[in-house]
Amino acid sequence: MTSIICSVRGCHNNWMKRRQFLQQQCFEHQPLRRSECTCGAPYDLHPPPKDAESLWLWLKALNIKKPPTRTLSFMTT
């Protein structure tokens, strides 16, 4: 089984960890699971941009040379 993981160097977020987090019980909205309450996940995973200019800016911001086959996670606040 493959997993979607973050492309940012040093980041260990992935789809499996996110799914496991959402299946846990929410401490604020018990007995609801985190996927059922309004709290949500601590991060989201997004694919790299498709168009060339946005991809170039994305790679520059991440300080990497080649586009990865991974996704990028964004921390939600």
Distance bins in CASP14 RR format, pairs under 12 A and 6 or more apart:
PFRMAT RR
TARGET T0000
AUTHOR 0000-0000-0000
RMODE 2
METHOD distances of the structure
MODEL  1
1 14 0 0 0 0 0 1 0 0 0 0 0
1 15 0 0 0 0 0 1 0 0 0 0 0
1 16 0 0 0 0 1 0 0 0 0 0 0
1 19 0 0 0 0 0 1 0 0 0 0 0
2 14 0 0 0 0 0 1 0 0 0 0 0
2 15 0 0 0 0 1 0 0 0 0 0 0
2 16 0 0 0 0 0 1 0 0 0 0 0
2 69 0 0 0 0 0 1 0 0 0 0 0
2 70 0 0 0 0 0 1 0 0 0 0 0
3 12 0 0 0 0 0 1 0 0 0 0 0
3 13 0 0 0 0 0 1 0 0 0 0 0
3 14 1 0 1 0 0 0 0 0 0 0 0
3 15 1 0 1 0 0 0 0 0 0 0 0
3 16 1 0 1 0 0 0 0 0 0 0 0
3 17 0 0 0 0 1 0 0 0 0 0 0
3 18 0 0 0 0 0 1 0 0 0 0 0
3 19 0 0 0 0 1 0 0 0 0 0 0
3 20 0 0 0 0 0 1 0 0 0 0 0
3 45 0 0 0 0 0 1 0 0 0 0 0
3 70 0 0 0 0 1 0 0 0 0 0 0
3 71 0 0 0 0 0 1 0 0 0 0 0
4 13 0 0 0 0 1 0 0 0 0 0 0
4 14 1 0 0 1 0 0 0 0 0 0 0
4 15 1 0 1 0 0 0 0 0 0 0 0
4 16 0 0 0 0 1 0 0 0 0 0 0
4 17 0 0 0 0 0 1 0 0 0 0 0
4 18 0 0 0 0 1 0 0 0 0 0 0
4 19 0 0 0 0 0 1 0 0 0 0 0
4 43 0 0 0 0 0 1 0 0 0 0 0
4 44 0 0 0 0 0 1 0 0 0 0 0
4 45 1 0 1 0 0 0 0 0 0 0 0
4 46 0 0 0 0 0 1 0 0 0 0 0
4 47 0 0 0 0 1 0 0 0 0 0 0
4 48 0 0 0 0 0 1 0 0 0 0 0
4 68 0 0 0 0 0 1 0 0 0 0 0
4 69 0 0 0 0 1 0 0 0 0 0 0
4 70 1 0 0 1 0 0 0 0 0 0 0
4 71 1 0 1 0 0 0 0 0 0 0 0
4 72 0 0 0 0 0 1 0 0 0 0 0
4 73 0 0 0 0 1 0 0 0 0 0 0
5 11 0 0 0 0 1 0 0 0 0 0 0
5 12 1 0 0 1 0 0 0 0 0 0 0
5 13 1 0 0 1 0 0 0 0 0 0 0
5 14 1 0 1 0 0 0 0 0 0 0 0
5 15 1 0 0 1 0 0 0 0 0 0 0
5 16 0 0 0 0 1 0 0 0 0 0 0
5 17 0 0 0 0 1 0 0 0 0 0 0
5 18 0 0 0 0 0 1 0 0 0 0 0
5 43 0 0 0 0 0 1 0 0 0 0 0
5 45 0 0 0 0 1 0 0 0 0 0 0
5 68 0 0 0 0 1 0 0 0 0 0 0
5 69 0 0 0 0 1 0 0 0 0 0 0
5 70 1 0 1 0 0 0 0 0 0 0 0
5 71 1 0 0 1 0 0 0 0 0 0 0
5 72 0 0 0 0 0 1 0 0 0 0 0
5 73 0 0 0 0 1 0 0 0 0 0 0
6 12 1 0 0 1 0 0 0 0 0 0 0
6 13 1 0 1 0 0 0 0 0 0 0 0
6 14 1 0 0 1 0 0 0 0 0 0 0
6 15 0 0 0 0 1 0 0 0 0 0 0
6 17 0 0 0 0 0 1 0 0 0 0 0
6 18 0 0 0 0 0 1 0 0 0 0 0
6 43 0 0 0 0 1 0 0 0 0 0 0
6 44 0 0 0 0 0 1 0 0 0 0 0
6 45 1 0 0 1 0 0 0 0 0 0 0
6 46 0 0 0 0 1 0 0 0 0 0 0
6 47 0 0 0 0 0 1 0 0 0 0 0
6 48 0 0 0 0 0 1 0 0 0 0 0
6 62 0 0 0 0 0 1 0 0 0 0 0
6 68 0 0 0 0 1 0 0 0 0 0 0
6 70 1 0 0 1 0 0 0 0 0 0 0
6 71 1 0 0 1 0 0 0 0 0 0 0
6 72 1 0 0 1 0 0 0 0 0 0 0
6 73 1 0 1 0 0 0 0 0 0 0 0
6 74 0 0 0 0 1 0 0 0 0 0 0
6 75 0 0 0 0 0 1 0 0 0 0 0
7 13 0 0 0 0 0 1 0 0 0 0 0
7 14 0 0 0 0 0 1 0 0 0 0 0
7 45 0 0 0 0 1 0 0 0 0 0 0
7 46 0 0 0 0 0 1 0 0 0 0 0
7 47 0 0 0 0 1 0 0 0 0 0 0
7 48 1 0 0 1 0 0 0 0 0 0 0
7 55 0 0 0 0 0 1 0 0 0 0 0
7 58 0 0 0 0 1 0 0 0 0 0 0
7 59 0 0 0 0 1 0 0 0 0 0 0
7 61 0 0 0 0 0 1 0 0 0 0 0
7 62 1 0 0 1 0 0 0 0 0 0 0
7 63 0 0 0 0 0 1 0 0 0 0 0
7 64 1 0 0 1 0 0 0 0 0 0 0
7 66 0 0 0 0 0 1 0 0 0 0 0
7 67 0 0 0 0 1 0 0 0 0 0 0
7 68 1 0 1 0 0 0 0 0 0 0 0
7 69 0 0 0 0 1 0 0 0 0 0 0
7 70 1 0 1 0 0 0 0 0 0 0 0
7 71 1 0 0 1 0 0 0 0 0 0 0
7 72 1 0 1 0 0 0 0 0 0 0 0
7 73 0 0 0 0 1 0 0 0 0 0 0
7 74 0 0 0 0 0 1 0 0 0 0 0
8 14 0 0 0 0 0 1 0 0 0 0 0
8 43 0 0 0 0 0 1 0 0 0 0 0
8 45 0 0 0 0 0 1 0 0 0 0 0
8 46 0 0 0 0 0 1 0 0 0 0 0
8 48 0 0 0 0 0 1 0 0 0 0 0
8 58 0 0 0 0 0 1 0 0 0 0 0
8 59 0 0 0 0 0 1 0 0 0 0 0
8 61 0 0 0 0 1 0 0 0 0 0 0
8 62 1 0 0 1 0 0 0 0 0 0 0
8 63 0 0 0 0 1 0 0 0 0 0 0
8 64 0 0 0 0 1 0 0 0 0 0 0
8 68 0 0 0 0 1 0 0 0 0 0 0
8 70 0 0 0 0 1 0 0 0 0 0 0
8 71 0 0 0 0 1 0 0 0 0 0 0
8 72 1 0 0 1 0 0 0 0 0 0 0
8 73 1 0 0 1 0 0 0 0 0 0 0
8 74 0 0 0 0 1 0 0 0 0 0 0
8 75 0 0 0 0 0 1 0 0 0 0 0
9 62 1 0 0 1 0 0 0 0 0 0 0
9 63 1 0 0 1 0 0 0 0 0 0 0
9 64 1 0 0 1 0 0 0 0 0 0 0
9 68 0 0 0 0 0 1 0 0 0 0 0
9 70 0 0 0 0 0 1 0 0 0 0 0
9 72 0 0 0 0 0 1 0 0 0 0 0
10 62 0 0 0 0 0 1 0 0 0 0 0
10 70 0 0 0 0 0 1 0 0 0 0 0
10 73 0 0 0 0 0 1 0 0 0 0 0
11 17 0 0 0 0 0 1 0 0 0 0 0
11 43 0 0 0 0 1 0 0 0 0 0 0
11 45 0 0 0 0 0 1 0 0 0 0 0
11 62 0 0 0 0 0 1 0 0 0 0 0
11 68 0 0 0 0 0 1 0 0 0 0 0
11 70 0 0 0 0 1 0 0 0 0 0 0
11 71 0 0 0 0 0 1 0 0 0 0 0
11 72 0 0 0 0 1 0 0 0 0 0 0
11 73 1 0 0 1 0 0 0 0 0 0 0
11 74 0 0 0 0 0 1 0 0 0 0 0
11 75 0 0 0 0 1 0 0 0 0 0 0
12 18 0 0 0 0 0 1 0 0 0 0 0
12 43 0 0 0 0 0 1 0 0 0 0 0
12 70 0 0 0 0 0 1 0 0 0 0 0
12 73 0 0 0 0 1 0 0 0 0 0 0
13 19 0 0 0 0 0 1 0 0 0 0 0
13 20 0 0 0 0 0 1 0 0 0 0 0
13 21 0 0 0 0 1 0 0 0 0 0 0
13 41 0 0 0 0 1 0 0 0 0 0 0
13 42 0 0 0 0 1 0 0 0 0 0 0
13 43 1 0 1 0 0 0 0 0 0 0 0
13 44 0 0 0 0 1 0 0 0 0 0 0
13 45 1 0 0 1 0 0 0 0 0 0 0
13 46 0 0 0 0 0 1 0 0 0 0 0
13 70 0 0 0 0 0 1 0 0 0 0 0
13 71 0 0 0 0 1 0 0 0 0 0 0
13 72 0 0 0 0 1 0 0 0 0 0 0
13 73 1 0 1 0 0 0 0 0 0 0 0
13 74 0 0 0 0 1 0 0 0 0 0 0
13 75 0 0 0 0 1 0 0 0 0 0 0
13 76 0 0 0 0 0 1 0 0 0 0 0
14 20 0 0 0 0 1 0 0 0 0 0 0
14 21 0 0 0 0 0 1 0 0 0 0 0
14 41 0 0 0 0 0 1 0 0 0 0 0
14 43 0 0 0 0 1 0 0 0 0 0 0
14 45 1 0 0 1 0 0 0 0 0 0 0
14 70 0 0 0 0 1 0 0 0 0 0 0
14 71 0 0 0 0 1 0 0 0 0 0 0
14 72 0 0 0 0 0 1 0 0 0 0 0
14 73 0 0 0 0 1 0 0 0 0 0 0
15 21 0 0 0 0 0 1 0 0 0 0 0
15 22 0 0 0 0 0 1 0 0 0 0 0
15 41 0 0 0 0 0 1 0 0 0 0 0
15 43 0 0 0 0 0 1 0 0 0 0 0
15 44 0 0 0 0 0 1 0 0 0 0 0
15 45 1 0 0 1 0 0 0 0 0 0 0
15 46 0 0 0 0 0 1 0 0 0 0 0
15 47 0 0 0 0 0 1 0 0 0 0 0
15 70 0 0 0 0 0 1 0 0 0 0 0
15 71 0 0 0 0 1 0 0 0 0 0 0
15 73 0 0 0 0 1 0 0 0 0 0 0
16 22 0 0 0 0 0 1 0 0 0 0 0
16 23 0 0 0 0 0 1 0 0 0 0 0
16 45 0 0 0 0 0 1 0 0 0 0 0
17 23 0 0 0 0 0 1 0 0 0 0 0
17 24 0 0 0 0 0 1 0 0 0 0 0
17 41 0 0 0 0 1 0 0 0 0 0 0
17 42 0 0 0 0 1 0 0 0 0 0 0
17 43 0 0 0 0 1 0 0 0 0 0 0
17 45 0 0 0 0 0 1 0 0 0 0 0
17 73 0 0 0 0 1 0 0 0 0 0 0
18 24 0 0 0 0 0 1 0 0 0 0 0
18 34 0 0 0 0 0 1 0 0 0 0 0
18 35 0 0 0 0 0 1 0 0 0 0 0
18 40 0 0 0 0 1 0 0 0 0 0 0
18 41 1 0 1 0 0 0 0 0 0 0 0
18 42 0 0 0 0 1 0 0 0 0 0 0
18 43 1 0 0 1 0 0 0 0 0 0 0
18 44 0 0 0 0 1 0 0 0 0 0 0
18 45 1 0 0 1 0 0 0 0 0 0 0
18 71 0 0 0 0 0 1 0 0 0 0 0
18 73 0 0 0 0 1 0 0 0 0 0 0
18 74 0 0 0 0 0 1 0 0 0 0 0
18 75 0 0 0 0 0 1 0 0 0 0 0
18 76 0 0 0 0 0 1 0 0 0 0 0
19 33 0 0 0 0 0 1 0 0 0 0 0
19 34 0 0 0 0 0 1 0 0 0 0 0
19 35 0 0 0 0 1 0 0 0 0 0 0
19 41 0 0 0 0 1 0 0 0 0 0 0
19 45 0 0 0 0 0 1 0 0 0 0 0
20 33 0 0 0 0 0 1 0 0 0 0 0
20 34 0 0 0 0 0 1 0 0 0 0 0
20 35 0 0 0 0 0 1 0 0 0 0 0
20 41 0 0 0 0 0 1 0 0 0 0 0
20 42 0 0 0 0 0 1 0 0 0 0 0
21 33 0 0 0 0 1 0 0 0 0 0 0
21 34 1 0 0 1 0 0 0 0 0 0 0
21 35 0 0 0 0 1 0 0 0 0 0 0
21 39 0 0 0 0 0 1 0 0 0 0 0
21 40 0 0 0 0 1 0 0 0 0 0 0
21 41 1 0 0 1 0 0 0 0 0 0 0
21 42 1 0 0 1 0 0 0 0 0 0 0
21 43 0 0 0 0 1 0 0 0 0 0 0
21 44 0 0 0 0 0 1 0 0 0 0 0
21 76 0 0 0 0 0 1 0 0 0 0 0
22 32 0 0 0 0 0 1 0 0 0 0 0
22 33 1 0 0 1 0 0 0 0 0 0 0
22 34 1 0 1 0 0 0 0 0 0 0 0
22 35 1 1 0 0 0 0 0 0 0 0 0
22 36 0 0 0 0 1 0 0 0 0 0 0
22 37 0 0 0 0 1 0 0 0 0 0 0
22 39 0 0 0 0 1 0 0 0 0 0 0
22 40 1 0 0 1 0 0 0 0 0 0 0
22 41 1 0 1 0 0 0 0 0 0 0 0
22 42 0 0 0 0 1 0 0 0 0 0 0
22 43 0 0 0 0 0 1 0 0 0 0 0
22 44 0 0 0 0 0 1 0 0 0 0 0
23 32 0 0 0 0 0 1 0 0 0 0 0
23 33 1 0 0 1 0 0 0 0 0 0 0
23 34 1 0 0 1 0 0 0 0 0 0 0
23 35 1 0 0 1 0 0 0 0 0 0 0
23 36 0 0 0 0 0 1 0 0 0 0 0
23 40 0 0 0 0 0 1 0 0 0 0 0
23 41 0 0 0 0 0 1 0 0 0 0 0
24 30 0 0 0 0 0 1 0 0 0 0 0
24 31 0 0 0 0 0 1 0 0 0 0 0
24 32 0 0 0 0 0 1 0 0 0 0 0
24 33 1 0 0 1 0 0 0 0 0 0 0
24 34 1 0 1 0 0 0 0 0 0 0 0
24 35 0 0 0 0 1 0 0 0 0 0 0
24 36 0 0 0 0 0 1 0 0 0 0 0
24 37 0 0 0 0 0 1 0 0 0 0 0
24 39 0 0 0 0 0 1 0 0 0 0 0
24 40 0 0 0 0 0 1 0 0 0 0 0
24 41 0 0 0 0 0 1 0 0 0 0 0
24 42 0 0 0 0 0 1 0 0 0 0 0
25 31 1 0 0 1 0 0 0 0 0 0 0
25 32 1 0 0 1 0 0 0 0 0 0 0
25 33 1 0 0 1 0 0 0 0 0 0 0
25 34 1 0 0 1 0 0 0 0 0 0 0
25 35 0 0 0 0 0 1 0 0 0 0 0
25 36 0 0 0 0 1 0 0 0 0 0 0
25 37 0 0 0 0 1 0 0 0 0 0 0
25 39 0 0 0 0 0 1 0 0 0 0 0
26 32 1 0 1 0 0 0 0 0 0 0 0
26 33 1 0 0 1 0 0 0 0 0 0 0
26 34 1 0 1 0 0 0 0 0 0 0 0
26 35 0 0 0 0 1 0 0 0 0 0 0
26 36 1 0 0 1 0 0 0 0 0 0 0
26 37 1 0 1 0 0 0 0 0 0 0 0
26 38 0 0 0 0 1 0 0 0 0 0 0
26 39 1 0 1 0 0 0 0 0 0 0 0
26 40 0 0 0 0 1 0 0 0 0 0 0
26 41 0 0 0 0 0 1 0 0 0 0 0
27 33 0 0 0 0 0 1 0 0 0 0 0
27 34 0 0 0 0 1 0 0 0 0 0 0
27 37 0 0 0 0 1 0 0 0 0 0 0
27 39 0 0 0 0 1 0 0 0 0 0 0
28 34 0 0 0 0 1 0 0 0 0 0 0
28 37 1 0 0 1 0 0 0 0 0 0 0
28 38 0 0 0 0 1 0 0 0 0 0 0
28 39 1 0 0 1 0 0 0 0 0 0 0
28 40 0 0 0 0 0 1 0 0 0 0 0
29 35 0 0 0 0 0 1 0 0 0 0 0
29 36 1 0 0 1 0 0 0 0 0 0 0
29 37 1 1 0 0 0 0 0 0 0 0 0
29 38 1 0 0 1 0 0 0 0 0 0 0
29 39 1 0 0 1 0 0 0 0 0 0 0
29 40 0 0 0 0 0 1 0 0 0 0 0
30 36 0 0 0 0 0 1 0 0 0 0 0
30 37 0 0 0 0 1 0 0 0 0 0 0
30 39 0 0 0 0 0 1 0 0 0 0 0
31 37 0 0 0 0 0 1 0 0 0 0 0
32 38 0 0 0 0 1 0 0 0 0 0 0
32 39 0 0 0 0 1 0 0 0 0 0 0
32 40 0 0 0 0 0 1 0 0 0 0 0
33 39 0 0 0 0 1 0 0 0 0 0 0
33 40 0 0 0 0 1 0 0 0 0 0 0
33 41 0 0 0 0 0 1 0 0 0 0 0
34 40 1 0 1 0 0 0 0 0 0 0 0
34 41 1 0 0 1 0 0 0 0 0 0 0
34 42 0 0 0 0 1 0 0 0 0 0 0
35 41 0 0 0 0 1 0 0 0 0 0 0
39 76 0 0 0 0 1 0 0 0 0 0 0
40 76 1 0 0 1 0 0 0 0 0 0 0
40 77 0 0 0 0 0 1 0 0 0 0 0
41 73 0 0 0 0 1 0 0 0 0 0 0
41 74 0 0 0 0 0 1 0 0 0 0 0
41 75 0 0 0 0 1 0 0 0 0 0 0
41 76 1 0 0 1 0 0 0 0 0 0 0
42 73 0 0 0 0 1 0 0 0 0 0 0
42 74 0 0 0 0 0 1 0 0 0 0 0
42 75 1 0 0 1 0 0 0 0 0 0 0
42 76 1 0 0 1 0 0 0 0 0 0 0
42 77 0 0 0 0 1 0 0 0 0 0 0
43 71 0 0 0 0 0 1 0 0 0 0 0
43 72 0 0 0 0 1 0 0 0 0 0 0
43 73 1 0 1 0 0 0 0 0 0 0 0
43 74 1 0 0 1 0 0 0 0 0 0 0
43 75 1 0 1 0 0 0 0 0 0 0 0
43 76 1 0 0 1 0 0 0 0 0 0 0
43 77 0 0 0 0 0 1 0 0 0 0 0
44 71 0 0 0 0 1 0 0 0 0 0 0
44 72 0 0 0 0 1 0 0 0 0 0 0
44 73 1 0 0 1 0 0 0 0 0 0 0
44 74 1 0 1 0 0 0 0 0 0 0 0
44 75 0 0 0 0 1 0 0 0 0 0 0
44 76 1 0 0 1 0 0 0 0 0 0 0
44 77 0 0 0 0 0 1 0 0 0 0 0
45 70 0 0 0 0 1 0 0 0 0 0 0
45 71 1 0 1 0 0 0 0 0 0 0 0
45 72 1 0 0 1 0 0 0 0 0 0 0
45 73 1 0 1 0 0 0 0 0 0 0 0
45 74 0 0 0 0 1 0 0 0 0 0 0
45 75 0 0 0 0 0 1 0 0 0 0 0
45 76 0 0 0 0 0 1 0 0 0 0 0
46 54 0 0 0 0 0 1 0 0 0 0 0
46 58 0 0 0 0 1 0 0 0 0 0 0
46 70 0 0 0 0 0 1 0 0 0 0 0
46 71 1 0 1 0 0 0 0 0 0 0 0
46 72 1 0 1 0 0 0 0 0 0 0 0
46 73 1 0 0 1 0 0 0 0 0 0 0
46 74 1 0 0 1 0 0 0 0 0 0 0
46 75 0 0 0 0 0 1 0 0 0 0 0
46 76 0 0 0 0 0 1 0 0 0 0 0
47 54 0 0 0 0 0 1 0 0 0 0 0
47 55 0 0 0 0 0 1 0 0 0 0 0
47 58 0 0 0 0 0 1 0 0 0 0 0
47 67 0 0 0 0 0 1 0 0 0 0 0
47 68 0 0 0 0 0 1 0 0 0 0 0
47 69 0 0 0 0 1 0 0 0 0 0 0
47 70 0 0 0 0 1 0 0 0 0 0 0
47 71 1 0 1 0 0 0 0 0 0 0 0
47 72 1 0 0 1 0 0 0 0 0 0 0
47 73 0 0 0 0 0 1 0 0 0 0 0
47 74 0 0 0 0 0 1 0 0 0 0 0
48 54 0 0 0 0 1 0 0 0 0 0 0
48 55 1 0 0 1 0 0 0 0 0 0 0
48 56 0 0 0 0 0 1 0 0 0 0 0
48 57 0 0 0 0 0 1 0 0 0 0 0
48 58 1 0 1 0 0 0 0 0 0 0 0
48 59 0 0 0 0 1 0 0 0 0 0 0
48 61 0 0 0 0 0 1 0 0 0 0 0
48 62 0 0 0 0 1 0 0 0 0 0 0
48 64 0 0 0 0 0 1 0 0 0 0 0
48 66 0 0 0 0 0 1 0 0 0 0 0
48 67 1 0 1 0 0 0 0 0 0 0 0
48 68 1 0 0 1 0 0 0 0 0 0 0
48 69 0 0 0 0 1 0 0 0 0 0 0
48 70 0 0 0 0 1 0 0 0 0 0 0
48 71 1 0 0 1 0 0 0 0 0 0 0
48 72 1 0 0 1 0 0 0 0 0 0 0
49 55 1 0 1 0 0 0 0 0 0 0 0
49 56 0 0 0 0 1 0 0 0 0 0 0
49 57 1 0 0 1 0 0 0 0 0 0 0
49 58 1 0 1 0 0 0 0 0 0 0 0
49 59 0 0 0 0 1 0 0 0 0 0 0
49 60 0 0 0 0 0 1 0 0 0 0 0
49 61 0 0 0 0 0 1 0 0 0 0 0
49 62 0 0 0 0 0 1 0 0 0 0 0
49 67 0 0 0 0 1 0 0 0 0 0 0
49 71 0 0 0 0 0 1 0 0 0 0 0
49 72 0 0 0 0 1 0 0 0 0 0 0
50 58 0 0 0 0 0 1 0 0 0 0 0
50 67 0 0 0 0 0 1 0 0 0 0 0
51 57 0 0 0 0 1 0 0 0 0 0 0
51 58 0 0 0 0 0 1 0 0 0 0 0
52 58 0 0 0 0 0 1 0 0 0 0 0
52 59 0 0 0 0 0 1 0 0 0 0 0
52 67 0 0 0 0 0 1 0 0 0 0 0
53 59 0 0 0 0 0 1 0 0 0 0 0
53 60 0 0 0 0 0 1 0 0 0 0 0
54 60 0 0 0 0 0 1 0 0 0 0 0
54 61 0 0 0 0 0 1 0 0 0 0 0
54 67 0 0 0 0 0 1 0 0 0 0 0
55 61 0 0 0 0 0 1 0 0 0 0 0
55 62 0 0 0 0 0 1 0 0 0 0 0
55 64 0 0 0 0 0 1 0 0 0 0 0
55 66 0 0 0 0 0 1 0 0 0 0 0
55 67 1 0 0 1 0 0 0 0 0 0 0
55 68 0 0 0 0 0 1 0 0 0 0 0
55 72 0 0 0 0 0 1 0 0 0 0 0
56 62 0 0 0 0 0 1 0 0 0 0 0
56 64 0 0 0 0 0 1 0 0 0 0 0
56 65 0 0 0 0 0 1 0 0 0 0 0
56 66 0 0 0 0 0 1 0 0 0 0 0
56 67 0 0 0 0 1 0 0 0 0 0 0
58 64 0 0 0 0 1 0 0 0 0 0 0
58 67 0 0 0 0 1 0 0 0 0 0 0
58 68 0 0 0 0 0 1 0 0 0 0 0
58 71 0 0 0 0 0 1 0 0 0 0 0
58 72 1 0 0 1 0 0 0 0 0 0 0
59 65 1 0 0 1 0 0 0 0 0 0 0
59 66 1 0 0 1 0 0 0 0 0 0 0
59 67 1 0 0 1 0 0 0 0 0 0 0
59 68 0 0 0 0 1 0 0 0 0 0 0
59 72 0 0 0 0 0 1 0 0 0 0 0
60 67 0 0 0 0 0 1 0 0 0 0 0
61 72 0 0 0 0 1 0 0 0 0 0 0
62 68 0 0 0 0 1 0 0 0 0 0 0
62 70 0 0 0 0 0 1 0 0 0 0 0
62 71 0 0 0 0 0 1 0 0 0 0 0
62 72 1 0 0 1 0 0 0 0 0 0 0
62 73 0 0 0 0 0 1 0 0 0 0 0
64 70 0 0 0 0 0 1 0 0 0 0 0
64 72 0 0 0 0 0 1 0 0 0 0 0
END
